[in-house]
Amino acid sequence: MGSLLLSLVKAAARRKKNRFVQQTKNVAAVQEKFLLDLLRCYQNTELGQHLGLASIKSVEQFRQQVPISPYTVYEPYAQRVAQGIPNVLTPDPVVYINMTSGTTGRQKLIPATKRSRRMLSKANQVSTGFMVAAAEERGLPLGKMLMTSSARIFGTTEGGIPYGPISAGTVIHSGWLYKQIFAHPYETLFIGDSTARHYVCLLFALRDANLSLLGATFPVTALQLCDYLECYGAELVEDLDQGAIAPWLDLEPHLRAKLERQLKPAPQRAAQLRAILKTHGTLTPKLAWPRLSLIVTARGGTSSFYLERFPHYFGNTPVFGGIYSSAEATYGVYHDIDRDGTVLAIESGFFEFLPEDQWGLENPQTLLPHEVLLGKRYRIVVTNYNGLYRYDNGDVVEILGFYNQAPIVIFRHRLGGLLSSTTEKTTEFHAIQVIQALQHEFDLSLANFCITLSEHEVPPHYLVNVELAPGQTLSDPERFLQRFDEILKEVHLSYAKKRADVVPPPRLRILAPGSFETLRQRLLQRGIPEAHLKFPHITEDRQYLAGLTVEREVRMAEERVGLRG
């Protein structure tokens, strides 16, 4: 029965993918139809009437009449949606409100309807179709998936609408067929306590030696799963042997009772895992599931830093990105494994691209998907069935190529994610490039890092805050800091120019072990969903790392000479 269900999922995904591929051969026409259909459906909403959508008959008229807008324009409308007022942003009833993580700013409320959900589901199926094709081409078997993201919502609004992370809403509203791909009961995703949820999901998944897929919202959450497996490996094996769920877990009684009925003793599998523990002293995903075919998690942006640590836990298991999306929109679908670029999701939104020379202008001019240029960077602007028109959330993307006529885009950084001692505008992408190069050059693994600015100098110094991975030592921190400065000059010409006269030398701060775990707990206490935790690698918030222990601060020779003088 399980293999039949998986075959049905794959077949449906292939059909969606093949149709999407045909659509990429005529992008301008597909995009025009998408926009005009949407405007016709949404013209009588409160915002639609305010924007005069009924009078718009062409793409050009739409671009001239409707302004590019950030979330602040939509916020009062979204608040009225949350109160239960109908026909504000969408003509269809709002079935869920996506809430952004809030890790990079104020939380946003984005209405979701059955129609907008279908758009997201279609993109997910297209992406799955590409994944199936890529796996078959490489002879990678695809079976059950381990995924520990919470499916719990935060609550309901005063208007009675459920709200929470988009990941929870996606799982809840997935069709019955797609829920069958999990290697653990669907109910495990409703466990409230993070440790208990990870533990029980792992417990069920460990029963299957042939597990082939592991899914995580972000690479950092995949690494967190690895930490749970390492930490509780012995306990998991004992529970697997006995067919029991550890009594010390903080697990809701009704869920415990239901899940215990489904968990049967697996002494042979437990013996296999016990032998692995004895031989290797630990459990990692690749040791527990040697037939693991794919990891499905976000690529691009900050992900590449964390992907550097994947080989330790996953060997050479390839990584597939799924979709490039946010609470507000779906922007791209991944079309191959171990690739960072995504094909523009032309069936999920109407897209425009804002060139760099137009940023900051009062009436900026955009380009359409067929007008963008290879290698250029743009802010991506979207119109979609969530009730957003020419919406700009600040995502900066680069054009890597084209899939037929559709641009292949990669997320580089969020517009607000800039760090400047003066006016050099260092991005997260710059920072990740430098740290990756340093890890290779020094044969070093970092648990995490974040670059901030010093508080008391004008202009301020860059503070390169790093936490070493367990068992790692940095034998020459002065040289490490010097090379940070040199490599950043190479990849960021504005920094190189300003560093010559106005930007002071950077400083290295080595943080105590566990510092980013402390930071993680702080974010969780603020109510940020665990699956959506994103640690910025640059921030102008000078209190972001406040209270963490700095084991050593290192300064460059030129600064030390200046201090002595």
Residue pairs with C-beta under 8 A, 6 or more apart in sequence:
2 144
2 180
5 177
5 180
5 181
6 142
6 143
6 144
6 180
6 181
8 177
9 128
9 177
9 178
9 180
9 181
10 128
10 132
10 142
12 125
12 177
13 125
13 126
13 128
13 129
13 131
13 132
14 129
14 132
14 133
15 129
16 122
16 125
16 126
16 128
16 129
17 125
17 126
17 128
17 129
17 130
17 132
17 133
18 129
20 126
20 129
20 333
20 343
20 346
20 347
21 404
23 30
23 346
23 347
24 343
24 346
24 403
24 404
24 405
24 406
25 404
25 405
26 405
27 344
27 346
27 369
27 370
27 404
27 405
27 406
28 368
28 369
28 370
28 405
30 346
30 347
31 59
31 346
31 350
31 351
31 368
31 369
32 59
34 346
34 347
34 349
34 350
35 59
35 62
35 350
35 383
36 57
38 350
38 383
38 384
38 385
39 48
39 53
39 54
39 56
39 62
41 91
42 48
42 53
42 90
42 91
42 385
42 387
43 49
43 53
43 54
44 54
44 87
44 91
45 87
45 88
45 89
45 90
45 91
45 387
46 77
46 87
46 88
46 89
47 77
47 88
47 89
47 387
47 389
48 54
51 65
51 66
51 389
52 65
53 66
55 61
55 65
56 62
56 65
56 66
59 368
62 383
63 352
63 366
63 390
66 389
66 390
67 390
68 354
68 364
68 366
68 381
68 390
68 391
68 392
69 389
69 390
69 391
69 392
70 391
70 392
70 393
70 394
71 108
71 328
71 391
71 393
74 89
74 387
74 388
74 391
75 108
75 109
77 88
77 89
77 387
78 89
78 97
78 108
78 109
78 110
78 111
79 109
80 88
81 88
81 89
81 90
81 94
81 97
81 109
81 111
81 159
81 161
82 97
82 109
82 157
82 158
82 159
82 161
82 163
83 157
83 158
83 159
84 157
84 158
84 159
84 160
84 161
85 159
86 93
88 387
89 111
89 386
89 387
89 388
90 111
90 113
90 115
90 116
90 385
90 386
90 387
92 113
92 114
92 115
93 113
93 114
94 111
94 112
94 113
94 161
95 112
95 113
95 114
95 117
95 161
95 162
95 173
96 111
96 112
96 117
96 153
96 161
96 162
96 163
96 164
96 169
96 172
96 173
97 109
97 110
97 111
97 112
97 157
97 161
97 162
97 163
97 164
98 109
98 110
98 111
98 112
98 163
98 164
98 165
98 166
98 169
98 327
98 328
98 386
99 107
99 108
99 109
99 110
99 154
99 163
99 164
99 165
99 166
99 327
100 107
100 108
100 110
100 326
100 327
100 328
101 107
101 165
101 528
101 529
101 532
101 533
101 534
102 526
102 527
102 528
103 523
103 528
103 532
103 533
103 534
103 535
103 536
104 414
104 416
104 417
104 534
104 536
105 416
108 327
108 328
109 163
110 166
110 327
110 328
110 386
110 388
111 386
111 387
112 166
112 169
112 386
113 385
113 386
115 385
116 384
116 385
116 386
117 169
117 173
119 330
119 347
119 348
119 349
119 384
119 385
120 170
120 325
120 330
120 348
121 173
121 174
121 175
122 347
122 348
123 323
123 325
123 330
123 333
123 345
123 347
123 348
124 170
124 322
124 323
126 333
126 345
126 347
127 322
127 323
127 333
127 334
130 333
130 334
130 335
130 336
131 142
131 294
131 296
131 320
131 322
131 334
131 337
132 142
134 140
134 320
134 335
134 336
134 337
135 141
135 142
135 293
135 294
135 337
138 318
138 337
140 212
140 293
140 294
140 318
141 210
141 212
141 291
141 293
142 212
142 213
142 293
142 294
143 208
143 210
143 211
143 212
143 213
144 181
144 182
144 183
144 205
144 208
144 210
144 211
144 212
144 213
145 181
145 182
145 183
145 211
145 212
145 213
145 214
145 215
145 296
146 182
146 183
146 184
146 201
146 202
146 205
146 211
146 213
146 214
146 215
146 225
147 182
147 189
147 201
147 214
147 215
147 216
148 188
148 189
148 197
148 198
148 201
148 202
148 216
148 221
148 225
149 167
149 168
149 171
149 189
149 215
149 216
149 217
149 221
149 531
150 165
150 167
150 168
150 189
150 190
150 191
150 192
150 194
150 197
150 529
150 530
150 531
151 168
151 171
151 172
151 186
151 189
151 190
152 164
152 168
152 189
152 190
152 192
153 162
153 163
153 164
153 168
153 169
153 172
154 163
154 164
154 165
154 527
155 162
155 163
155 164
156 162
156 163
157 163
162 169
164 529
165 327
165 529
165 531
165 532
166 325
166 326
166 327
167 217
167 529
167 531
167 532
168 529
171 179
171 189
179 186
181 213
182 188
182 189
183 204
183 205
183 207
183 208
183 211
184 200
184 201
184 203
184 204
184 205
185 204
185 258
185 259
185 262
187 255
187 258
187 259
188 197
188 200
188 201
188 204
188 255
188 259
189 197
189 201
190 255
191 197
191 200
191 251
191 252
191 255
192 250
192 252
193 249
193 250
193 251
194 524
194 530
195 228
195 249
195 250
196 249
196 250
196 251
198 224
198 225
198 228
199 228
199 232
199 235
199 236
199 246
199 249
200 245
200 249
200 251
200 259
202 225
202 228
202 229
202 232
202 236
203 236
203 239
203 240
203 245
203 263
204 259
204 262
204 263
205 211
206 236
206 237
206 240
206 269
206 273
206 288
207 240
207 266
207 269
208 289
209 269
209 272
209 289
209 290
209 291
210 289
210 291
211 288
211 289
211 291
211 292
212 289
212 291
212 292
212 293
212 294
213 292
213 293
213 294
213 295
213 296
214 222
214 225
214 285
214 289
214 292
214 294
214 295
214 296
214 314
215 295
215 296
215 297
215 322
216 222
216 225
216 295
216 296
216 297
216 531
217 297
217 298
217 531
217 532
218 297
218 298
218 303
218 306
218 531
218 532
218 533
218 534
219 297
219 298
219 303
219 306
219 307
219 310
219 319
220 306
220 533
220 534
220 535
221 297
221 530
221 531
221 533
222 295
222 297
222 306
222 310
223 306
223 309
223 310
223 313
224 530
225 285
226 284
226 285
226 313
229 236
229 283
229 284
229 285
229 288
230 282
230 283
230 284
233 273
233 277
233 282
233 283
234 277
235 246
236 273
236 283
237 270
237 273
237 274
237 277
237 283
238 270
239 245
239 246
240 265
240 266
240 269
240 270
240 273
241 265
241 266
241 267
241 270
241 271
241 274
242 265
243 263
243 264
243 265
243 266
244 260
244 263
245 251
245 256
245 259
245 260
245 263
251 259
273 283
273 288
276 283
276 287
276 288
277 283
280 287
284 312
284 313
284 314
285 292
285 313
285 314
285 317
286 292
286 313
286 314
286 315
286 317
292 314
292 317
293 317
293 318
294 317
294 318
294 319
294 320
294 337
295 310
295 314
295 317
295 318
295 319
295 320
296 319
296 320
296 321
296 322
297 303
297 319
297 321
297 322
298 321
298 322
298 324
299 307
299 319
299 321
299 334
299 339
299 340
300 321
300 324
300 340
300 341
300 342
300 410
300 411
300 412
301 411
301 412
301 413
301 428
301 429
302 428
302 432
302 534
302 535
302 536
302 537
304 340
304 432
304 436
305 432
305 435
305 436
305 449
305 537
307 319
308 436
308 439
308 445
309 445
309 469
310 317
310 319
312 445
318 337
318 338
319 337
319 338
320 334
320 337
320 338
321 334
321 339
321 340
321 342
322 334
323 330
323 332
323 333
323 334
323 342
323 345
324 330
324 331
324 332
324 333
324 334
324 342
324 345
324 409
324 411
325 331
325 332
326 393
326 395
328 382
328 384
328 386
328 388
328 391
328 393
329 348
329 349
329 382
329 384
329 386
329 388
329 391
329 393
330 345
330 348
330 349
330 384
331 342
331 344
331 345
331 348
331 349
331 351
331 380
331 382
331 395
331 397
331 409
331 411
332 341
332 342
332 343
332 344
332 345
332 409
333 342
333 343
333 345
334 341
334 342
334 343
335 341
335 342
335 343
335 403
335 408
340 400
340 410
341 400
341 401
341 408
341 409
341 410
342 408
342 409
342 410
343 403
343 406
343 407
343 408
344 351
344 369
344 406
344 407
344 408
344 409
346 369
346 406
348 384
349 382
349 383
349 384
350 382
350 383
350 384
351 368
351 369
351 380
351 381
351 382
351 383
352 366
352 367
352 368
352 380
352 381
352 382
352 390
353 366
353 367
353 368
353 369
353 371
353 372
353 378
353 379
353 380
353 381
353 397
354 364
354 366
354 367
354 378
354 379
354 380
354 381
354 392
355 365
355 366
355 367
355 376
355 378
356 376
356 377
356 378
358 364
358 365
358 366
359 379
359 415
366 381
367 378
369 405
369 406
369 407
370 405
372 378
372 399
372 407
373 399
374 399
374 400
374 401
374 402
375 398
375 399
376 398
376 399
377 396
377 397
377 398
377 399
377 412
378 396
378 397
378 398
378 399
379 392
379 394
379 395
379 396
379 397
379 415
380 392
380 395
380 396
380 397
380 409
381 390
381 391
381 392
382 388
382 390
382 391
383 389
383 390
383 391
384 391
393 414
394 414
394 415
394 416
395 411
395 414
395 415
396 411
396 412
396 413
396 414
396 415
396 427
397 409
397 410
397 411
397 412
398 409
398 410
398 412
399 407
399 408
399 409
400 408
400 409
400 410
401 407
401 408
402 408
412 427
412 429
413 427
413 428
413 429
414 428
417 427
417 428
417 536
417 538
417 539
418 425
418 426
418 427
418 538
418 540
419 425
419 426
419 427
419 431
419 451
419 452
419 453
419 462
419 538
419 539
419 540
420 426
420 540
421 453
421 459
421 460
421 461
421 462
421 498
421 502
421 503
421 504
422 459
422 498
422 502
422 503
423 494
423 498
424 492
424 494
424 495
424 497
424 498
424 499
424 503
425 494
426 451
426 462
426 488
426 492
426 494
426 495
426 538
427 538
428 536
428 537
428 538
430 488
430 491
430 492
430 495
431 449
431 451
431 537
431 538
432 537
433 487
433 491
434 484
434 487
434 488
434 491
435 446
435 449
435 537
437 487
438 444
438 480
438 483
438 484
438 487
439 445
439 446
441 483
442 474
442 476
442 480
442 483
444 468
444 472
444 474
445 468
445 469
445 472
446 466
446 467
446 468
446 469
446 472
447 467
447 468
447 469
447 470
447 513
447 516
448 466
448 467
448 516
448 535
449 464
449 465
449 466
449 467
449 537
450 465
450 535
450 536
450 537
450 538
450 539
450 544
450 545
451 462
451 463
451 464
451 465
451 537
451 538
451 539
452 462
452 463
452 465
452 538
452 539
452 540
452 541
452 542
452 544
452 545
453 460
453 461
453 462
453 463
453 540
453 542
454 460
454 461
454 463
454 507
454 542
455 542
457 504
459 502
459 503
459 504
460 504
461 504
461 505
461 506
461 507
462 503
462 506
462 507
463 506
463 507
463 509
464 481
464 484
464 506
464 507
464 508
464 509
465 509
465 511
465 545
465 548
465 550
466 474
466 508
466 509
466 510
466 511
467 510
467 511
467 512
467 513
467 514
467 515
467 516
468 474
468 510
468 513
470 513
474 480
474 510
477 508
477 510
477 552
477 554
478 554
478 556
478 557
480 508
480 554
481 506
481 507
481 508
481 554
481 555
481 556
482 556
482 557
484 506
484 508
485 499
485 505
485 506
485 556
488 495
488 496
488 506
489 495
489 496
489 499
490 496
495 503
504 559
505 555
505 556
505 558
505 559
506 556
507 553
507 554
507 555
507 556
507 559
508 553
508 554
508 555
509 550
509 552
509 553
509 554
510 550
510 551
510 552
510 553
510 554
511 545
511 548
511 549
511 550
511 551
512 548
512 549
512 550
512 551
515 545
515 548
515 549
516 535
518 547
518 548
519 535
519 545
519 548
520 533
520 535
523 533
524 530
524 533
536 544
555 563
